[in-house]
Amino acid sequence: MFMAEFLETYQEVIRRERLLRKLAVIYCIGVILASLGIYFELGLTASLLFLFIMLLAWFPLKRMVRKVLSEWLREKAT
């Protein structure tokens, strides 16, 4: 019984990490596109500042997204 629970938890972690990786790629692409738009509208300094702020904002977002994905996958499994 313990091994089955372990494998189930492991599969949940694998699914969560795959989804998190996909979301990270989508987030980074969005940040880069927005940064390019800001570059053409406001200039290089504003663009780099926006890029830096949004990439720093990803780390707390990543923790929250990881928690939400775990809960969602648990609900989906039951």
mmCIF file of the N, C-alpha and C atoms, coordinates in Angstrom:
data_MODEL
# 
_entry.id   MODEL 
# 
loop_
_atom_site.group_PDB 
_atom_site.id 
_atom_site.type_symbol 
_atom_site.label_atom_id 
_atom_site.label_alt_id 
_atom_site.label_comp_id 
_atom_site.label_asym_id 
_atom_site.label_entity_id 
_atom_site.label_seq_id 
_atom_site.pdbx_PDB_ins_code 
_atom_site.Cartn_x 
_atom_site.Cartn_y 
_atom_site.Cartn_z 
_atom_site.occupancy 
_atom_site.B_iso_or_equiv 
_atom_site.pdbx_formal_charge 
_atom_site.auth_seq_id 
_atom_site.auth_comp_id 
_atom_site.auth_asym_id 
_atom_site.auth_atom_id 
_atom_site.pdbx_PDB_model_num 
ATOM 1   N N  . MET A 1 1  ? 0.823   -1.197 0.000   1.00 0.00 ? 1  MET A N  1 
ATOM 2   C CA . MET A 1 1  ? 0.000   0.000  0.000   1.00 0.00 ? 1  MET A CA 1 
ATOM 3   C C  . MET A 1 1  ? 0.863   1.255  0.000   1.00 0.00 ? 1  MET A C  1 
ATOM 4   N N  . PHE A 1 2  ? 1.938   1.232  0.759   1.00 0.00 ? 2  PHE A N  1 
ATOM 5   C CA . PHE A 1 2  ? 2.821   2.397  0.839   1.00 0.00 ? 2  PHE A CA 1 
ATOM 6   C C  . PHE A 1 2  ? 3.441   2.705  -0.517  1.00 0.00 ? 2  PHE A C  1 
ATOM 7   N N  . MET A 1 3  ? 3.834   1.674  -1.256  1.00 0.00 ? 3  MET A N  1 
ATOM 8   C CA . MET A 1 3  ? 4.462   1.872  -2.560  1.00 0.00 ? 3  MET A CA 1 
ATOM 9   C C  . MET A 1 3  ? 3.468   2.493  -3.549  1.00 0.00 ? 3  MET A C  1 
ATOM 10  N N  . ALA A 1 4  ? 2.213   2.062  -3.489  1.00 0.00 ? 4  ALA A N  1 
ATOM 11  C CA . ALA A 1 4  ? 1.191   2.611  -4.389  1.00 0.00 ? 4  ALA A CA 1 
ATOM 12  C C  . ALA A 1 4  ? 0.968   4.093  -4.104  1.00 0.00 ? 4  ALA A C  1 
ATOM 13  N N  . GLU A 1 5  ? 0.925   4.469  -2.839  1.00 0.00 ? 5  GLU A N  1 
ATOM 14  C CA . GLU A 1 5  ? 0.760   5.883  -2.484  1.00 0.00 ? 5  GLU A CA 1 
ATOM 15  C C  . GLU A 1 5  ? 1.957   6.702  -2.941  1.00 0.00 ? 5  GLU A C  1 
ATOM 16  N N  . PHE A 1 6  ? 3.147   6.120  -2.780  1.00 0.00 ? 6  PHE A N  1 
ATOM 17  C CA . PHE A 1 6  ? 4.359   6.808  -3.215  1.00 0.00 ? 6  PHE A CA 1 
ATOM 18  C C  . PHE A 1 6  ? 4.333   7.051  -4.718  1.00 0.00 ? 6  PHE A C  1 
ATOM 19  N N  . LEU A 1 7  ? 3.975   6.025  -5.484  1.00 0.00 ? 7  LEU A N  1 
ATOM 20  C CA . LEU A 1 7  ? 3.929   6.166  -6.942  1.00 0.00 ? 7  LEU A CA 1 
ATOM 21  C C  . LEU A 1 7  ? 2.871   7.177  -7.372  1.00 0.00 ? 7  LEU A C  1 
ATOM 22  N N  . GLU A 1 8  ? 1.741   7.180  -6.682  1.00 0.00 ? 8  GLU A N  1 
ATOM 23  C CA . GLU A 1 8  ? 0.688   8.149  -7.005  1.00 0.00 ? 8  GLU A CA 1 
ATOM 24  C C  . GLU A 1 8  ? 1.165   9.578  -6.740  1.00 0.00 ? 8  GLU A C  1 
ATOM 25  N N  . THR A 1 9  ? 1.824   9.776  -5.613  1.00 0.00 ? 9  THR A N  1 
ATOM 26  C CA . THR A 1 9  ? 2.358   11.100 -5.281  1.00 0.00 ? 9  THR A CA 1 
ATOM 27  C C  . THR A 1 9  ? 3.437   11.506 -6.269  1.00 0.00 ? 9  THR A C  1 
ATOM 28  N N  . TYR A 1 10 ? 4.288   10.566 -6.644  1.00 0.00 ? 10 TYR A N  1 
ATOM 29  C CA . TYR A 1 10 ? 5.360   10.848 -7.597  1.00 0.00 ? 10 TYR A CA 1 
ATOM 30  C C  . TYR A 1 10 ? 4.782   11.262 -8.949  1.00 0.00 ? 10 TYR A C  1 
ATOM 31  N N  . GLN A 1 11 ? 3.743   10.564 -9.385  1.00 0.00 ? 11 GLN A N  1 
ATOM 32  C CA . GLN A 1 11 ? 3.116   10.919 -10.660 1.00 0.00 ? 11 GLN A CA 1 
ATOM 33  C C  . GLN A 1 11 ? 2.489   12.308 -10.590 1.00 0.00 ? 11 GLN A C  1 
ATOM 34  N N  . GLU A 1 12 ? 1.909   12.637 -9.448  1.00 0.00 ? 12 GLU A N  1 
ATOM 35  C CA . GLU A 1 12 ? 1.334   13.974 -9.275  1.00 0.00 ? 12 GLU A CA 1 
ATOM 36  C C  . GLU A 1 12 ? 2.422   15.042 -9.370  1.00 0.00 ? 12 GLU A C  1 
ATOM 37  N N  . VAL A 1 13 ? 3.559   14.784 -8.750  1.00 0.00 ? 13 VAL A N  1 
ATOM 38  C CA . VAL A 1 13 ? 4.667   15.744 -8.794  1.00 0.00 ? 13 VAL A CA 1 
ATOM 39  C C  . VAL A 1 13 ? 5.168   15.904 -10.221 1.00 0.00 ? 13 VAL A C  1 
ATOM 40  N N  . ILE A 1 14 ? 5.283   14.799 -10.943 1.00 0.00 ? 14 ILE A N  1 
ATOM 41  C CA . ILE A 1 14 ? 5.738   14.859 -12.339 1.00 0.00 ? 14 ILE A CA 1 
ATOM 42  C C  . ILE A 1 14 ? 4.755   15.679 -13.178 1.00 0.00 ? 14 ILE A C  1 
ATOM 43  N N  . ARG A 1 15 ? 3.459   15.430 -13.018 1.00 0.00 ? 15 ARG A N  1 
ATOM 44  C CA . ARG A 1 15 ? 2.450   16.198 -13.770 1.00 0.00 ? 15 ARG A CA 1 
ATOM 45  C C  . ARG A 1 15 ? 2.523   17.680 -13.428 1.00 0.00 ? 15 ARG A C  1 
ATOM 46  N N  . ARG A 1 16 ? 2.666   17.966 -12.139 1.00 0.00 ? 16 ARG A N  1 
ATOM 47  C CA . ARG A 1 16 ? 2.731   19.362 -11.691 1.00 0.00 ? 16 ARG A CA 1 
ATOM 48  C C  . ARG A 1 16 ? 3.948   20.055 -12.278 1.00 0.00 ? 16 ARG A C  1 
ATOM 49  N N  . GLU A 1 17 ? 5.088   19.392 -12.264 1.00 0.00 ? 17 GLU A N  1 
ATOM 50  C CA . GLU A 1 17 ? 6.303   20.013 -12.790 1.00 0.00 ? 17 GLU A CA 1 
ATOM 51  C C  . GLU A 1 17 ? 6.222   20.224 -14.299 1.00 0.00 ? 17 GLU A C  1 
ATOM 52  N N  . ARG A 1 18 ? 5.593   19.303 -15.002 1.00 0.00 ? 18 ARG A N  1 
ATOM 53  C CA . ARG A 1 18 ? 5.421   19.491 -16.454 1.00 0.00 ? 18 ARG A CA 1 
ATOM 54  C C  . ARG A 1 18 ? 4.529   20.696 -16.744 1.00 0.00 ? 18 ARG A C  1 
ATOM 55  N N  . LEU A 1 19 ? 3.409   20.779 -16.021 1.00 0.00 ? 19 LEU A N  1 
ATOM 56  C CA . LEU A 1 19 ? 2.519   21.927 -16.206 1.00 0.00 ? 19 LEU A CA 1 
ATOM 57  C C  . LEU A 1 19 ? 3.208   23.229 -15.815 1.00 0.00 ? 19 LEU A C  1 
ATOM 58  N N  . LEU A 1 20 ? 3.979   23.178 -14.733 1.00 0.00 ? 20 LEU A N  1 
ATOM 59  C CA . LEU A 1 20 ? 4.690   24.372 -14.281 1.00 0.00 ? 20 LEU A CA 1 
ATOM 60  C C  . LEU A 1 20 ? 5.725   24.814 -15.315 1.00 0.00 ? 20 LEU A C  1 
ATOM 61  N N  . ARG A 1 21 ? 6.400   23.860 -15.932 1.00 0.00 ? 21 ARG A N  1 
ATOM 62  C CA . ARG A 1 21 ? 7.381   24.193 -16.962 1.00 0.00 ? 21 ARG A CA 1 
ATOM 63  C C  . ARG A 1 21 ? 6.699   24.855 -18.162 1.00 0.00 ? 21 ARG A C  1 
ATOM 64  N N  . LYS A 1 22 ? 5.539   24.314 -18.565 1.00 0.00 ? 22 LYS A N  1 
ATOM 65  C CA . LYS A 1 22 ? 4.801   24.912 -19.681 1.00 0.00 ? 22 LYS A CA 1 
ATOM 66  C C  . LYS A 1 22 ? 4.341   26.327 -19.335 1.00 0.00 ? 22 LYS A C  1 
ATOM 67  N N  . LEU A 1 23 ? 3.831   26.505 -18.123 1.00 0.00 ? 23 LEU A N  1 
ATOM 68  C CA . LEU A 1 23 ? 3.401   27.838 -17.704 1.00 0.00 ? 23 LEU A CA 1 
ATOM 69  C C  . LEU A 1 23 ? 4.571   28.812 -17.631 1.00 0.00 ? 23 LEU A C  1 
ATOM 70  N N  . ALA A 1 24 ? 5.735   28.333 -17.205 1.00 0.00 ? 24 ALA A N  1 
ATOM 71  C CA . ALA A 1 24 ? 6.919   29.191 -17.135 1.00 0.00 ? 24 ALA A CA 1 
ATOM 72  C C  . ALA A 1 24 ? 7.334   29.656 -18.526 1.00 0.00 ? 24 ALA A C  1 
ATOM 73  N N  . VAL A 1 25 ? 7.271   28.760 -19.487 1.00 0.00 ? 25 VAL A N  1 
ATOM 74  C CA . VAL A 1 25 ? 7.624   29.131 -20.862 1.00 0.00 ? 25 VAL A CA 1 
ATOM 75  C C  . VAL A 1 25 ? 6.636   30.161 -21.402 1.00 0.00 ? 25 VAL A C  1 
ATOM 76  N N  . ILE A 1 26 ? 5.353   29.945 -21.158 1.00 0.00 ? 26 ILE A N  1 
ATOM 77  C CA . ILE A 1 26 ? 4.333   30.896 -21.614 1.00 0.00 ? 26 ILE A CA 1 
ATOM 78  C C  . ILE A 1 26 ? 4.531   32.253 -20.950 1.00 0.00 ? 26 ILE A C  1 
ATOM 79  N N  . TYR A 1 27 ? 4.811   32.252 -19.647 1.00 0.00 ? 27 TYR A N  1 
ATOM 80  C CA . TYR A 1 27 ? 5.038   33.503 -18.911 1.00 0.00 ? 27 TYR A CA 1 
ATOM 81  C C  . TYR A 1 27 ? 6.249   34.246 -19.478 1.00 0.00 ? 27 TYR A C  1 
ATOM 82  N N  . CYS A 1 28 ? 7.344   33.521 -19.704 1.00 0.00 ? 28 CYS A N  1 
ATOM 83  C CA . CYS A 1 28 ? 8.557   34.166 -20.224 1.00 0.00 ? 28 CYS A CA 1 
ATOM 84  C C  . CYS A 1 28 ? 8.338   34.729 -21.624 1.00 0.00 ? 28 CYS A C  1 
ATOM 85  N N  . ILE A 1 29 ? 7.630   33.997 -22.457 1.00 0.00 ? 29 ILE A N  1 
ATOM 86  C CA . ILE A 1 29 ? 7.338   34.504 -23.802 1.00 0.00 ? 29 ILE A CA 1 
ATOM 87  C C  . ILE A 1 29 ? 6.493   35.773 -23.713 1.00 0.00 ? 29 ILE A C  1 
ATOM 88  N N  . GLY A 1 30 ? 5.496   35.771 -22.835 1.00 0.00 ? 30 GLY A N  1 
ATOM 89  C CA . GLY A 1 30 ? 4.667   36.962 -22.648 1.00 0.00 ? 30 GLY A CA 1 
ATOM 90  C C  . GLY A 1 30 ? 5.463   38.149 -22.147 1.00 0.00 ? 30 GLY A C  1 
ATOM 91  N N  . VAL A 1 31 ? 6.366   37.898 -21.196 1.00 0.00 ? 31 VAL A N  1 
ATOM 92  C CA . VAL A 1 31 ? 7.202   38.978 -20.661 1.00 0.00 ? 31 VAL A CA 1 
ATOM 93  C C  . VAL A 1 31 ? 8.114   39.533 -21.747 1.00 0.00 ? 31 VAL A C  1 
ATOM 94  N N  . ILE A 1 32 ? 8.696   38.667 -22.542 1.00 0.00 ? 32 ILE A N  1 
ATOM 95  C CA . ILE A 1 32 ? 9.595   39.123 -23.615 1.00 0.00 ? 32 ILE A CA 1 
ATOM 96  C C  . ILE A 1 32 ? 8.818   39.931 -24.654 1.00 0.00 ? 32 ILE A C  1 
ATOM 97  N N  . LEU A 1 33 ? 7.629   39.458 -25.027 1.00 0.00 ? 33 LEU A N  1 
ATOM 98  C CA . LEU A 1 33 ? 6.826   40.206 -26.004 1.00 0.00 ? 33 LEU A CA 1 
ATOM 99  C C  . LEU A 1 33 ? 6.397   41.565 -25.457 1.00 0.00 ? 33 LEU A C  1 
ATOM 100 N N  . ALA A 1 34 ? 5.984   41.596 -24.195 1.00 0.00 ? 34 ALA A N  1 
ATOM 101 C CA . ALA A 1 34 ? 5.611   42.875 -23.583 1.00 0.00 ? 34 ALA A CA 1 
ATOM 102 C C  . ALA A 1 34 ? 6.821   43.793 -23.488 1.00 0.00 ? 34 ALA A C  1 
ATOM 103 N N  . SER A 1 35 ? 7.973   43.227 -23.178 1.00 0.00 ? 35 SER A N  1 
ATOM 104 C CA . SER A 1 35 ? 9.197   44.012 -23.086 1.00 0.00 ? 35 SER A CA 1 
ATOM 105 C C  . SER A 1 35 ? 9.572   44.609 -24.447 1.00 0.00 ? 35 SER A C  1 
ATOM 106 N N  . LEU A 1 36 ? 9.381   43.833 -25.500 1.00 0.00 ? 36 LEU A N  1 
ATOM 107 C CA . LEU A 1 36 ? 9.638   44.366 -26.844 1.00 0.00 ? 36 LEU A CA 1 
ATOM 108 C C  . LEU A 1 36 ? 8.685   45.508 -27.174 1.00 0.00 ? 36 LEU A C  1 
ATOM 109 N N  . GLY A 1 37 ? 7.419   45.353 -26.799 1.00 0.00 ? 37 GLY A N  1 
ATOM 110 C CA . GLY A 1 37 ? 6.452   46.428 -27.023 1.00 0.00 ? 37 GLY A CA 1 
ATOM 111 C C  . GLY A 1 37 ? 6.826   47.686 -26.266 1.00 0.00 ? 37 GLY A C  1 
ATOM 112 N N  . ILE A 1 38 ? 7.260   47.527 -25.030 1.00 0.00 ? 38 ILE A N  1 
ATOM 113 C CA . ILE A 1 38 ? 7.692   48.684 -24.235 1.00 0.00 ? 38 ILE A CA 1 
ATOM 114 C C  . ILE A 1 38 ? 8.942   49.301 -24.844 1.00 0.00 ? 38 ILE A C  1 
ATOM 115 N N  . TYR A 1 39 ? 9.837   48.467 -25.369 1.00 0.00 ? 39 TYR A N  1 
ATOM 116 C CA . TYR A 1 39 ? 11.056  48.978 -25.999 1.00 0.00 ? 39 TYR A CA 1 
ATOM 117 C C  . TYR A 1 39 ? 10.713  49.911 -27.157 1.00 0.00 ? 39 TYR A C  1 
ATOM 118 N N  . PHE A 1 40 ? 9.776   49.494 -27.993 1.00 0.00 ? 40 PHE A N  1 
ATOM 119 C CA . PHE A 1 40 ? 9.437   50.320 -29.147 1.00 0.00 ? 40 PHE A CA 1 
ATOM 120 C C  . PHE A 1 40 ? 8.636   51.563 -28.759 1.00 0.00 ? 40 PHE A C  1 
ATOM 121 N N  . GLU A 1 41 ? 7.923   51.512 -27.633 1.00 0.00 ? 41 GLU A N  1 
ATOM 122 C CA . GLU A 1 41 ? 7.133   52.664 -27.201 1.00 0.00 ? 41 GLU A CA 1 
ATOM 123 C C  . GLU A 1 41 ? 7.920   53.626 -26.318 1.00 0.00 ? 41 GLU A C  1 
ATOM 124 N N  . LEU A 1 42 ? 8.681   53.087 -25.351 1.00 0.00 ? 42 LEU A N  1 
ATOM 125 C CA . LEU A 1 42 ? 9.314   53.941 -24.346 1.00 0.00 ? 42 LEU A CA 1 
ATOM 126 C C  . LEU A 1 42 ? 10.842  53.930 -24.364 1.00 0.00 ? 42 LEU A C  1 
ATOM 127 N N  . GLY A 1 43 ? 11.444  52.891 -24.895 1.00 0.00 ? 43 GLY A N  1 
ATOM 128 C CA . GLY A 1 43 ? 12.901  52.868 -24.959 1.00 0.00 ? 43 GLY A CA 1 
ATOM 129 C C  . GLY A 1 43 ? 13.509  51.689 -24.214 1.00 0.00 ? 43 GLY A C  1 
ATOM 130 N N  . LEU A 1 44 ? 14.824  51.611 -24.311 1.00 0.00 ? 44 LEU A N  1 
ATOM 131 C CA . LEU A 1 44 ? 15.569  50.473 -23.782 1.00 0.00 ? 44 LEU A CA 1 
ATOM 132 C C  . LEU A 1 44 ? 15.532  50.403 -22.260 1.00 0.00 ? 44 LEU A C  1 
ATOM 133 N N  . THR A 1 45 ? 15.699  51.520 -21.584 1.00 0.00 ? 45 THR A N  1 
ATOM 134 C CA . THR A 1 45 ? 15.756  51.518 -20.117 1.00 0.00 ? 45 THR A CA 1 
ATOM 135 C C  . THR A 1 45 ? 14.446  51.015 -19.519 1.00 0.00 ? 45 THR A C  1 
ATOM 136 N N  . ALA A 1 46 ? 13.335  51.515 -19.992 1.00 0.00 ? 46 ALA A N  1 
ATOM 137 C CA . ALA A 1 46 ? 12.030  51.074 -19.492 1.00 0.00 ? 46 ALA A CA 1 
ATOM 138 C C  . ALA A 1 46 ? 11.798  49.601 -19.807 1.00 0.00 ? 46 ALA A C  1 
ATOM 139 N N  . SER A 1 47 ? 12.237  49.178 -20.973 1.00 0.00 ? 47 SER A N  1 
ATOM 140 C CA . SER A 1 47 ? 12.076  47.789 -21.368 1.00 0.00 ? 47 SER A CA 1 
ATOM 141 C C  . SER A 1 47 ? 12.868  46.850 -20.465 1.00 0.00 ? 47 SER A C  1 
ATOM 142 N N  . LEU A 1 48 ? 14.116  47.197 -20.199 1.00 0.00 ? 48 LEU A N  1 
ATOM 143 C CA . LEU A 1 48 ? 14.946  46.358 -19.325 1.00 0.00 ? 48 LEU A CA 1 
ATOM 144 C C  . LEU A 1 48 ? 14.435  46.368 -17.891 1.00 0.00 ? 48 LEU A C  1 
ATOM 145 N N  . LEU A 1 49 ? 13.946  47.509 -17.432 1.00 0.00 ? 49 LEU A N  1 
ATOM 146 C CA . LEU A 1 49 ? 13.383  47.591 -16.087 1.00 0.00 ? 49 LEU A CA 1 
ATOM 147 C C  . LEU A 1 49 ? 12.138  46.706 -15.968 1.00 0.00 ? 49 LEU A C  1 
ATOM 148 N N  . PHE A 1 50 ? 11.261  46.771 -16.951 1.00 0.00 ? 50 PHE A N  1 
ATOM 149 C CA . PHE A 1 50 ? 10.066  45.929 -16.956 1.00 0.00 ? 50 PHE A CA 1 
ATOM 150 C C  . PHE A 1 50 ? 10.442  44.451 -16.976 1.00 0.00 ? 50 PHE A C  1 
ATOM 151 N N  . LEU A 1 51 ? 11.395  44.094 -17.817 1.00 0.00 ? 51 LEU A N  1 
ATOM 152 C CA . LEU A 1 51 ? 11.841  42.705 -17.919 1.00 0.00 ? 51 LEU A CA 1 
ATOM 153 C C  . LEU A 1 51 ? 12.387  42.214 -16.585 1.00 0.00 ? 51 LEU A C  1 
ATOM 154 N N  . PHE A 1 52 ? 13.201  43.023 -15.938 1.00 0.00 ? 52 PHE A N  1 
ATOM 155 C CA . PHE A 1 52 ? 13.790  42.662 -14.652 1.00 0.00 ? 52 PHE A CA 1 
ATOM 156 C C  . PHE A 1 52 ? 12.712  42.495 -13.577 1.00 0.00 ? 52 PHE A C  1 
ATOM 157 N N  . ILE A 1 53 ? 11.768  43.425 -13.517 1.00 0.00 ? 53 ILE A N  1 
ATOM 158 C CA . ILE A 1 53 ? 10.700  43.360 -12.512 1.00 0.00 ? 53 ILE A CA 1 
ATOM 159 C C  . ILE A 1 53 ? 9.820   42.131 -12.731 1.00 0.00 ? 53 ILE A C  1 
ATOM 160 N N  . MET A 1 54 ? 9.467   41.852 -13.964 1.00 0.00 ? 54 MET A N  1 
ATOM 161 C CA . MET A 1 54 ? 8.592   40.713 -14.235 1.00 0.00 ? 54 MET A CA 1 
ATOM 162 C C  . MET A 1 54 ? 9.288   39.383 -13.982 1.00 0.00 ? 54 MET A C  1 
ATOM 163 N N  . LEU A 1 55 ? 10.574  39.305 -14.266 1.00 0.00 ? 55 LEU A N  1 
ATOM 164 C CA . LEU A 1 55 ? 11.290  38.066 -13.972 1.00 0.00 ? 55 LEU A CA 1 
ATOM 165 C C  . LEU A 1 55 ? 11.466  37.874 -12.471 1.00 0.00 ? 55 LEU A C  1 
ATOM 166 N N  . LEU A 1 56 ? 11.643  38.961 -11.725 1.00 0.00 ? 56 LEU A N  1 
ATOM 167 C CA . LEU A 1 56 ? 11.691  38.849 -10.264 1.00 0.00 ? 56 LEU A CA 1 
ATOM 168 C C  . LEU A 1 56 ? 10.331  38.452 -9.699  1.00 0.00 ? 56 LEU A C  1 
ATOM 169 N N  . ALA A 1 57 ? 9.272   38.908 -10.325 1.00 0.00 ? 57 ALA A N  1 
ATOM 170 C CA . ALA A 1 57 ? 7.923   38.583 -9.856  1.00 0.00 ? 57 ALA A CA 1 
ATOM 171 C C  . ALA A 1 57 ? 7.583   37.114 -10.095 1.00 0.00 ? 57 ALA A C  1 
ATOM 172 N N  . TRP A 1 58 ? 8.319   36.452 -10.988 1.00 0.00 ? 58 TRP A N  1 
ATOM 173 C CA . TRP A 1 58 ? 8.008   35.061 -11.299 1.00 0.00 ? 58 TRP A CA 1 
ATOM 174 C C  . TRP A 1 58 ? 8.250   34.139 -10.104 1.00 0.00 ? 58 TRP A C  1 
ATOM 175 N N  . PHE A 1 59 ? 9.253   34.406 -9.284  1.00 0.00 ? 59 PHE A N  1 
ATOM 176 C CA . PHE A 1 59 ? 9.594   33.490 -8.199  1.00 0.00 ? 59 PHE A CA 1 
ATOM 177 C C  . PHE A 1 59 ? 8.479   33.350 -7.162  1.00 0.00 ? 59 PHE A C  1 
ATOM 178 N N  . PRO A 1 60 ? 7.882   34.433 -6.650  1.00 0.00 ? 60 PRO A N  1 
ATOM 179 C CA . PRO A 1 60 ? 6.738   34.234 -5.750  1.00 0.00 ? 60 PRO A CA 1 
ATOM 180 C C  . PRO A 1 60 ? 5.521   33.653 -6.470  1.00 0.00 ? 60 PRO A C  1 
ATOM 181 N N  . LEU A 1 61 ? 5.337   34.047 -7.727  1.00 0.00 ? 61 LEU A N  1 
ATOM 182 C CA . LEU A 1 61 ? 4.227   33.490 -8.501  1.00 0.00 ? 61 LEU A CA 1 
ATOM 183 C C  . LEU A 1 61 ? 4.390   31.986 -8.679  1.00 0.00 ? 61 LEU A C  1 
ATOM 184 N N  . LYS A 1 62 ? 5.617   31.560 -8.882  1.00 0.00 ? 62 LYS A N  1 
ATOM 185 C CA . LYS A 1 62 ? 5.901   30.142 -9.096  1.00 0.00 ? 62 LYS A CA 1 
ATOM 186 C C  . LYS A 1 62 ? 5.479   29.321 -7.880  1.00 0.00 ? 62 LYS A C  1 
ATOM 187 N N  . ARG A 1 63 ? 5.749   29.828 -6.681  1.00 0.00 ? 63 ARG A N  1 
ATOM 188 C CA . ARG A 1 63 ? 5.350   29.117 -5.466  1.00 0.00 ? 63 ARG A CA 1 
ATOM 189 C C  . ARG A 1 63 ? 3.831   29.003 -5.372  1.00 0.00 ? 63 ARG A C  1 
ATOM 190 N N  . MET A 1 64 ? 3.145   30.106 -5.658  1.00 0.00 ? 64 MET A N  1 
ATOM 191 C CA . MET A 1 64 ? 1.679   30.083 -5.590  1.00 0.00 ? 64 MET A CA 1 
ATOM 192 C C  . MET A 1 64 ? 1.090   29.163 -6.660  1.00 0.00 ? 64 MET A C  1 
ATOM 193 N N  . VAL A 1 65 ? 1.645   29.219 -7.857  1.00 0.00 ? 65 VAL A N  1 
ATOM 194 C CA . VAL A 1 65 ? 1.154   28.377 -8.949  1.00 0.00 ? 65 VAL A CA 1 
ATOM 195 C C  . VAL A 1 65 ? 1.390   26.911 -8.625  1.00 0.00 ? 65 VAL A C  1 
ATOM 196 N N  . ARG A 1 66 ? 2.532   26.597 -8.031  1.00 0.00 ? 66 ARG A N  1 
ATOM 197 C CA . ARG A 1 66 ? 2.828   25.214 -7.662  1.00 0.00 ? 66 ARG A CA 1 
ATOM 198 C C  . ARG A 1 66 ? 1.789   24.687 -6.666  1.00 0.00 ? 66 ARG A C  1 
ATOM 199 N N  . LYS A 1 67 ? 1.408   25.519 -5.696  1.00 0.00 ? 67 LYS A N  1 
ATOM 200 C CA . LYS A 1 67 ? 0.415   25.106 -4.701  1.00 0.00 ? 67 LYS A CA 1 
ATOM 201 C C  . LYS A 1 67 ? -0.954  24.904 -5.356  1.00 0.00 ? 67 LYS A C  1 
ATOM 202 N N  . VAL A 1 68 ? -1.346  25.828 -6.220  1.00 0.00 ? 68 VAL A N  1 
ATOM 203 C CA . VAL A 1 68 ? -2.643  25.723 -6.895  1.00 0.00 ? 68 VAL A CA 1 
ATOM 204 C C  . VAL A 1 68 ? -2.681  24.503 -7.804  1.00 0.00 ? 68 VAL A C  1 
ATOM 205 N N  . LEU A 1 69 ? -1.591  24.240 -8.521  1.00 0.00 ? 69 LEU A N  1 
ATOM 206 C CA . LEU A 1 69 ? -1.547  23.068 -9.392  1.00 0.00 ? 69 LEU A CA 1 
ATOM 207 C C  . LEU A 1 69 ? -1.655  21.779 -8.591  1.00 0.00 ? 69 LEU A C  1 
ATOM 208 N N  . SER A 1 70 ? -1.003  21.719 -7.445  1.00 0.00 ? 70 SER A N  1 
ATOM 209 C CA . SER A 1 70 ? -1.093  20.520 -6.605  1.00 0.00 ? 70 SER A CA 1 
ATOM 210 C C  . SER A 1 70 ? -2.534  20.265 -6.175  1.00 0.00 ? 70 SER A C  1 
ATOM 211 N N  . GLU A 1 71 ? -3.199  21.318 -5.703  1.00 0.00 ? 71 GLU A N  1 
ATOM 212 C CA . GLU A 1 71 ? -4.594  21.163 -5.275  1.00 0.00 ? 71 GLU A CA 1 
ATOM 213 C C  . GLU A 1 71 ? -5.483  20.765 -6.445  1.00 0.00 ? 71 GLU A C  1 
ATOM 214 N N  . TRP A 1 72 ? -5.256  21.372 -7.589  1.00 0.00 ? 72 TRP A N  1 
ATOM 215 C CA . TRP A 1 72 ? -6.072  21.082 -8.766  1.00 0.00 ? 72 TRP A CA 1 
ATOM 216 C C  . TRP A 1 72 ? -5.874  19.642 -9.224  1.00 0.00 ? 72 TRP A C  1 
ATOM 217 N N  . LEU A 1 73 ? -4.628  19.168 -9.225  1.00 0.00 ? 73 LEU A N  1 
ATOM 218 C CA . LEU A 1 73 ? -4.373  17.795 -9.650  1.00 0.00 ? 73 LEU A CA 1 
ATOM 219 C C  . LEU A 1 73 ? -4.956  16.789 -8.660  1.00 0.00 ? 73 LEU A C  1 
ATOM 220 N N  . ARG A 1 74 ? -4.935  17.115 -7.374  1.00 0.00 ? 74 ARG A N  1 
ATOM 221 C CA . ARG A 1 74 ? -5.539  16.215 -6.377  1.00 0.00 ? 74 ARG A CA 1 
ATOM 222 C C  . ARG A 1 74 ? -7.049  16.126 -6.576  1.00 0.00 ? 74 ARG A C  1 
ATOM 223 N N  . GLU A 1 75 ? -7.684  17.279 -6.817  1.00 0.00 ? 75 GLU A N  1 
ATOM 224 C CA . GLU A 1 75 ? -9.130  17.274 -7.053  1.00 0.00 ? 75 GLU A CA 1 
ATOM 225 C C  . GLU A 1 75 ? -9.474  16.542 -8.342  1.00 0.00 ? 75 GLU A C  1 
ATOM 226 N N  . LYS A 1 76 ? -8.646  16.713 -9.349  1.00 0.00 ? 76 LYS A N  1 
ATOM 227 C CA . LYS A 1 76 ? -8.883  16.069 -10.632 1.00 0.00 ? 76 LYS A CA 1 
ATOM 228 C C  . LYS A 1 76 ? -8.729  14.551 -10.520 1.00 0.00 ? 76 LYS A C  1 
ATOM 229 N N  . ALA A 1 77 ? -7.813  14.097 -9.663  1.00 0.00 ? 77 ALA A N  1 
ATOM 230 C CA . ALA A 1 77 ? -7.567  12.664 -9.507  1.00 0.00 ? 77 ALA A CA 1 
ATOM 231 C C  . ALA A 1 77 ? -8.709  11.961 -8.776  1.00 0.00 ? 77 ALA A C  1 
ATOM 232 N N  . THR A 1 78 ? -9.444  12.707 -7.946  1.00 0.00 ? 78 THR A N  1 
ATOM 233 C CA . THR A 1 78 ? -10.529 12.054 -7.185  1.00 0.00 ? 78 THR A CA 1 
ATOM 234 C C  . THR A 1 78 ? -11.855 12.143 -7.883  1.00 0.00 ? 78 THR A C  1 
# 
